[in-house]
Amino acid sequence: MPERKVTDELLHRGALPNASKLIGETEFWRFVEHRIDPLFMKVIRGGTSHPVSSGDATRLSSQELESLRRAYGRGASITVRDIDRVSPLLRRVCQRFERSFSKPVGVRAYAFLTPPVTSGRAEVFPPHYDLIDGLVIQIAGSKRWKVFPPVRPYPLYEERLTAEELAPLTEPLAEGLLEPGDCLLLPRGYVHAVESTSFGSIHVTIGPGFDLVWKNRKELLPNLSPEVRRQLPSRQDFSTEVEWADRALRRVAELLRDEPAGLRTECELLESMDAPPFRPWSGLISG
């Protein structure tokens, strides 16, 4: 049976031919070991995320790092939020996205590392939705994506989808295999599921920030109409700008085309190792 193709509106096939320059597995692990605050990391097992540390240290202990590597070796995925804070190149990519809009938009990058699969496929993320519009950039390996219509219009906080909500989602709007250089647009609230194929896989999702205040006001939201929810200032929209994806991807493609591979990026990485792990609220909680 032929595979359904992801619609042109969502898929930008081969849009970033130099995507492999963004981050590799070795660099990912160096950031995890030296530069990423554990609060910004999660390990994904069976579709459920778990913290990587039970303490409040700004770096993983050697035992926690080894435990994380073992979990990865057993099939768990690792996610890192705001990785652009520590990666000079990803920071420049986010800046290119920000400059593609007519109004200020704060853009963040989220990295996902999925282990190799020895046979068949492994589910990475079961059906779920995101609170922001996002653009997926496949960097290494491949993943198969299914995108379904939203079941909760313009969500402002995230909850696990119920069996009743999932039951009608039998036919995806879009389905396809993302390979290095491919990009996929994921509008806010659209349900999607992800499977890893037989390759180790890295992808980055670029998305705008959103206001966490709504997480603490869930009781106010269920009775709001979709139109009111759409206009609530919970985060900035990518989708409000016509042709934003094409414009942003052209700028990022130019950046990566001119970016030297290897040496300079490696030097930037080594220089960044001396800096303390990023913790944005440290000034607010210090004595």
For each residue, the residues with C-beta under 8 A, 3 or more apart:
1:
2:
3: 175 176 177
4: 172 174 175 176
5: 11 174 175 176
6: 10 11 145 147 174 175 176 184
7: 10 11 173 174
8: 11
9: 185
10: 6 7 147 173 174 184 185 186
11: 5 6 7 8 174 176 182 183 184 185
12: 15 182 183 184 185 245 246 249
13: 182
14: 17 181 182
15: 12 181 182 183 249 253
16: 19 137 181 183 249 252 253 256
17: 14 181 253 256
18: 21 181 253 256 257 259
19: 16 22 137 138 139 180 181 256
20: 24 139 140 180
21: 18 89 256 259 261 265
22: 19 87 89 90 93 137 139 204 256
23: 27 28 31 83 87 89 90 111 139 202 204
24: 20 27 28 139 140 202
25: 28 29 113 140 200 202
26: 29 30
27: 23 24 30 31 87 265 269
28: 23 24 25 31 32 78 80 111 113 202
29: 25 26 32 33 69
30: 26 27 33 34 35 269 273
31: 23 27 28 34 35 36 80 83 86 87 269
32: 28 29 35 36 41 60 65 68 78 80
33: 29 30 59 60 65
34: 30 31 59 273 277
35: 30 31 32 86 272 273 275 277 278
36: 31 32 40 41 80 83 86 277 278
37: 40 41 58 59 277 278 279
38: 41 51 52 53 55 57 58 59 60 64
39: 279
40: 36 37 80 81 82 83 278
41: 32 36 37 38 51 52 53 68 78 79 80 81
42: 49 50 51 52 78 79 81
43: 49 50 51 52 68 71 72 76 77 78 79
44: 47 48 49 50 76 77 78 79 124 125
45: 48 50 71 75 76
46:
47: 44 123 125 126
48: 44 45
49: 42 43 44 79
50: 42 43 44 45
51: 38 41 42 43 54
52: 38 41 42 43 60 64 68 78
53: 38 41 57 60 61 64
54: 51
55: 38 61
56:
57: 38 53 60 61
58: 37 38 276 277 279
59: 33 34 37 38 277
60: 32 33 38 52 53 57 64 65 68
61: 53 55 57 64 65
62: 65 66
63: 66 67
64: 38 52 53 60 61 67 68
65: 32 33 60 61 62 68 69
66: 62 63 69 70
67: 63 64 70 71
68: 32 41 43 52 60 64 65 71 72 78
69: 29 65 66 72 73
70: 66 67 73 74
71: 43 45 67 68 74 76 78
72: 43 68 69 76 77 78 113 115
73: 69 70 115
74: 70 71
75: 45 115 117 122
76: 43 44 45 71 72 115
77: 43 44 72 112 113 114 115 124 196
78: 28 32 41 42 43 44 52 68 71 72 112 113
79: 41 42 43 44 49 110 111 112 113
80: 28 31 32 36 40 41 83 110 111 112 113
81: 40 41 42 108 110
82: 40 85 108 109 110 278
83: 23 31 36 40 80 86 87 90 109 110 111 204
84: 87 90 91 93 94 107 108 109
85: 82 91 278 280
86: 31 35 36 83 272 277 278
87: 22 23 27 31 83 84 90 91 109
88: 91 92 265 268 272
89: 21 22 23 92 93 259 265 268
90: 22 23 83 84 87 93 94 109 111 204
91: 84 85 87 88 94 95
92: 88 89 95 96 255
93: 22 84 89 90 96 97 109 206 252 255 256
94: 84 90 91 97 98 107 108 109 206
95: 91 92 98 99 107
96: 92 93 99 100 248 251 252 255
97: 93 94 100 101 105 107 135 206 248 251 252
98: 94 95 101 104 105 106 107
99: 95 96 251
100: 96 97 241 244 247 248 251
101: 97 98 104 105 241 244
102: 241
103: 236
104: 98 101
105: 97 98 101 208 236 238
106: 98 208 209 236
107: 84 94 95 97 98 206 207 208 209
108: 81 82 84 94 206 207 208 209
109: 82 83 84 87 90 93 94 204 205 206
110: 79 80 81 82 83 204 205 207
111: 23 28 79 80 83 90 202 203 204
112: 77 78 79 80 124 201 202 203 204 205
113: 25 28 72 77 78 79 80 200 201 202
114: 77 122 124 141 143 196 200 201 202
115: 72 73 75 76 77 196 200
116: 141 198 199 200
117: 75 120 121 122 196 197 198 199
118: 198
119: 198
120: 117 198
121: 117 144 195 196 197 198
122: 75 114 117 195 196
123: 47 126 193 194 195 196
124: 44 77 112 114 143 194 195 196 201
125: 44 47 128 192 193 194
126: 47 123 193
127: 148 161 166 169 191 192 193
128: 125 158 160 161 191 192 193
129: 150 151 152 155 158 161 188 189 190 191 192
130: 134 158 186 188 189 207
131: 155 156 157 158 188 189 210 234 235
132: 188 207 208 209 210 235 238
133: 185 186 187 188 207 208 237 238 239
134: 130 185 186 205 206 207 238
135: 97 183 184 185 186 205 206 207 238 245 248 249
136: 145 178 183 184 185 186 203 204 205
137: 16 19 22 183 203 204 205 206
138: 19 141 142 143 178 179 180 181 182 183 184 201 202 203
139: 19 20 22 23 24 180 202 203 204
140: 20 24 25 180 199 200 201 202
141: 114 116 138 180 196 197 199 200 201 202
142: 138 177 178 179 180 197 199 201
143: 114 124 138 177 178 194 195 196 197 201 203
144: 121 175 176 177 178 194 195 196 197
145: 6 136 174 175 176 177 178 184 192 193 194
146: 172 174 175 192 193 194
147: 6 10 172 173 174 175 184 186 190 191 192
148: 127 151 169 172 173 190 191 192 193
149: 169 173 190 191
150: 129 153 154 155 187 188 189 190 191
151: 129 148 161 165 168 169 191
152: 129 155 165 189
153: 150 189 226 229 230
154: 150 188 189 226 229 230 232
155: 129 131 150 152 158 188 189 229
156: 131 214 221 229 232 234
157: 131 214 215 218 221
158: 128 129 130 131 155
159:
160: 128
161: 127 128 129 151 165 166 191
162: 165 166
163: 166 167
164: 167
165: 151 152 161 162 168 169
166: 127 161 162 163 169
167: 163 164
168: 151 165
169: 127 148 149 151 165 166 172 191
170:
171:
172: 4 146 147 148 169 175
173: 7 10 147 148 149 190
174: 4 5 6 7 10 11 145 146 147
175: 3 4 5 6 144 145 146 147 172
176: 3 4 5 6 11 144 145 184
177: 3 142 143 144 145 197
178: 136 138 142 143 144 145 182 184 203
179: 138 142 182
180: 19 20 138 139 140 141 142
181: 14 15 16 17 18 19 138
182: 11 12 13 14 15 138 178 179
183: 11 12 15 16 135 136 137 138 245 249
184: 6 10 11 12 135 136 138 145 147 176 178
185: 9 10 11 12 133 134 135 136 238 245
186: 10 130 133 134 135 136 147 190 192 205
187: 133 150 190 239
188: 129 130 131 132 133 150 154 155 237 239
189: 129 130 131 150 152 153 154 155
190: 129 147 148 149 150 173 186 187
191: 127 128 129 147 148 149 150 151 161 169
192: 125 127 128 129 145 146 147 148 186
193: 123 125 126 127 128 145 146 148
194: 123 124 125 143 144 145 146
195: 121 122 123 124 143 144
196: 77 114 115 117 121 122 123 124 141 143 144 199 201
197: 117 121 141 142 143 144 177 201
198: 116 117 118 119 120 121
199: 116 117 140 141 142 196
200: 25 113 114 115 116 140 141
201: 112 113 114 124 138 140 141 142 143 196 197
202: 23 24 25 28 111 112 113 114 138 139 140 141
203: 111 112 136 137 138 139 143 178
204: 22 23 83 90 109 110 111 112 136 137 139
205: 109 110 112 134 135 136 137 186
206: 93 94 97 107 108 109 134 135 137
207: 107 108 110 130 132 133 134 135 238
208: 105 106 107 108 132 133 235 236 237 238
209: 106 107 108 132 235 236
210: 131 132 234 235 236
211: 214 233 234 235
212: 215 216
213: 216 217 234
214: 156 157 211 217 218 221 232 234
215: 157 212 218
216: 212 213
217: 213 214 220 221
218: 157 214 215 221 222
219: 222
220: 217 224
221: 156 157 214 217 218 224 229
222: 218 219
223:
224: 220 221 228 229 232
225: 228 229
226: 153 154 229 230
227: 230 231
228: 224 225 231 232
229: 153 154 155 156 221 224 225 226 232
230: 153 154 226 227
231: 227 228
232: 154 156 214 224 228 229
233: 211
234: 131 156 210 211 213 214
235: 131 132 208 209 210 211
236: 103 105 106 208 209 210
237: 133 188 208 240 241
238: 105 132 133 134 135 185 207 208 241 244 245
239: 133 187 188 244
240: 237
241: 100 101 102 237 238 244
242:
243: 246 247
244: 100 101 238 239 241 247 248
245: 12 135 183 185 238 248 249
246: 12 243 249 250
247: 100 243 244 250 251
248: 96 97 100 135 244 245 251 252
249: 12 15 16 135 183 245 246 252 253
250: 246 247 253 254
251: 96 97 99 100 247 248 254 255
252: 16 93 96 97 248 249 255 256
253: 15 16 17 18 249 250 256 257
254: 250 251 257 258
255: 92 93 96 251 252 258 259
256: 16 17 18 19 21 22 93 252 253 259
257: 18 253 254
258: 254 255
259: 18 21 89 255 256 265
260: 263 264 265
261: 21 265
262: 265 266
263: 260 266 267
264: 260 267 268
265: 21 27 88 89 259 260 261 262 268 269
266: 262 263 269 270
267: 263 264 270 271
268: 88 89 264 265 271 272
269: 27 30 31 265 266 272 273
270: 266 267 273
271: 267 268 274
272: 35 86 88 268 269 275
273: 30 34 35 269 270
274: 271
275: 35 272
276: 58 279
277: 34 35 36 37 58 59 86
278: 35 36 37 40 82 85 86
279: 37 39 58 276 282
280: 85
281: 284 285
282: 279 285 286
283: 286
284: 281
285: 281 282
286: 282 283
287:
